[in-house]
Amino acid sequence: MARKPQTKAACTYCSRVLAKAGMTKHLATCAKRKEAIAAAAAATKAKKQTIYHLRIQDAYDSSFWLDVEAADSTPLKELDYYLRAIWLECCGHLSDFFVDGAFGRKVAMTKPLKQLFLSTDEVTHVYDFGTSSETIVKLVDERSGQPTTKHAIALMARNEMPKMNCIECDQPATHLCQECIYEDGVWGVLCDEHAADHPHEEYGEPMPLFNSPRMGMCGYDGPAEPPY
């Protein structure tokens, strides 16, 4: 069976576009990122921190992934906020982090990353305990120095929107019909032309596609943007 093509992403430092498999190696050697790290170090006399490189991806669709950086003192509640803003928030659902897989051992939101990663290199985030979104957060690298931004989480790479084809004509899709999903069991992605005259209306008009693994779930309607 042919493997599903990897989604690509642009490095936020130098804009180079790479597949997911190559991004970790690139970020370790990116000249522009090294410049940002050096500038952050020169801007303060504060004690060096441990800065973690985290790979985040949807538990069931690896097309959706993020590479982020966070200081070891960052509490999990900051990561929860970031994931909600960039991927998940729809109706104010509850969420938690777990080790040993989703719904394994619960980890307090107040726990800093440095305590979490003493005993594991992976944690699962669950948003919404009805129509759940599960996200895997894995420690892939670390460095000693200063954060490159004033924010708790720094985005280093994010997948480009996965390519999807209209179920009617096989042209690039731009919309999603929730009625197709819930009533027909079909991933109802549609091009502009077929979205305009699609017959399903009980769940509302077809909605735009969003770069988020939560699209089509519960009341999610984007905007799937970073919070800063």
KAFEN-V251600 format. One record per backbone hydrogen bond with DSSP energy under -1.0 kcal/mol. CO is the residue of the C=O (numbers start at 0). NH is the residue of the N-H. E is the energy in kcal/mol with one decimal. If there is no record, write none. Layout:
CO_NH_E / CO_NH_E
This chain:
6_19_-1.3 / 7_159_-3.5 / 8_17_-2.6 / 10_14_-2.3 / 15_10_-2.7 / 17_8_-2.5 / 18_21_-1.2 / 21_25_-2.0 / 22_26_-2.8 / 23_27_-1.3 / 25_28_-1.3 / 25_29_-1.8 / 29_33_-2.2 / 30_34_-2.0 / 31_35_-2.0 / 32_36_-2.4 / 33_37_-2.4 / 34_38_-2.4 / 35_39_-2.0 / 36_40_-1.9 / 37_41_-2.1 / 38_42_-1.1 / 48_144_-2.9 / 49_71_-2.6 / 50_142_-2.2 / 51_69_-2.0 / 52_139_-2.5 / 52_140_-1.3 / 53_67_-2.4 / 54_137_-2.7 / 55_65_-3.0 / 56_135_-2.9 / 60_63_-1.7 / 63_57_-1.9 / 64_158_-2.3 / 65_55_-3.0 / 66_155_-3.1 / 66_156_-1.7 / 67_53_-2.8 / 68_153_-2.6 / 69_51_-3.3 / 70_73_-1.9 / 71_113_-2.6 / 73_112_-2.0 / 74_77_-1.6 / 75_79_-2.6 / 76_80_-2.1 / 77_81_-2.0 / 78_82_-2.6 / 79_83_-2.2 / 80_84_-2.2 / 81_85_-2.6 / 82_86_-2.0 / 82_87_-1.6 / 83_88_-2.8 / 93_127_-3.0 / 95_125_-3.0 / 96_106_-2.7 / 97_123_-3.3 / 98_104_-2.2 / 100_103_-1.9 / 104_98_-2.4 / 107_110_-1.5 / 108_76_-2.1 / 110_75_-2.0 / 111_115_-1.7 / 112_116_-2.8 / 115_118_-1.3 / 120_138_-2.6 / 122_136_-3.1 / 123_97_-2.7 / 124_134_-2.9 / 125_95_-1.9 / 126_132_-2.5 / 132_126_-2.6 / 133_58_-2.7 / 134_124_-3.4 / 135_56_-2.2 / 136_122_-2.5 / 137_54_-2.8 / 140_52_-2.9 / 142_50_-3.2 / 144_48_-3.4 / 153_68_-2.1 / 155_11_-2.7 / 156_66_-2.7 / 163_172_-3.2 / 165_169_-1.8 / 170_165_-3.8 / 173_208_-2.1 / 174_189_-2.4 / 175_206_-2.5 / 176_180_-1.1 / 177_181_-2.7 / 178_182_-2.6 / 179_185_-2.5 / 185_187_-1.7 / 186_188_-2.0 / 187_176_-2.7 / 188_166_-2.5 / 189_173_-3.2 / 189_174_-2.4 / 190_194_-2.2 / 191_195_-1.5 / 200_203_-1.9 / 206_175_-2.8 / 209_211_-2.4 / 211_214_-1.3 / 213_216_-2.2 / 216_219_-2.3
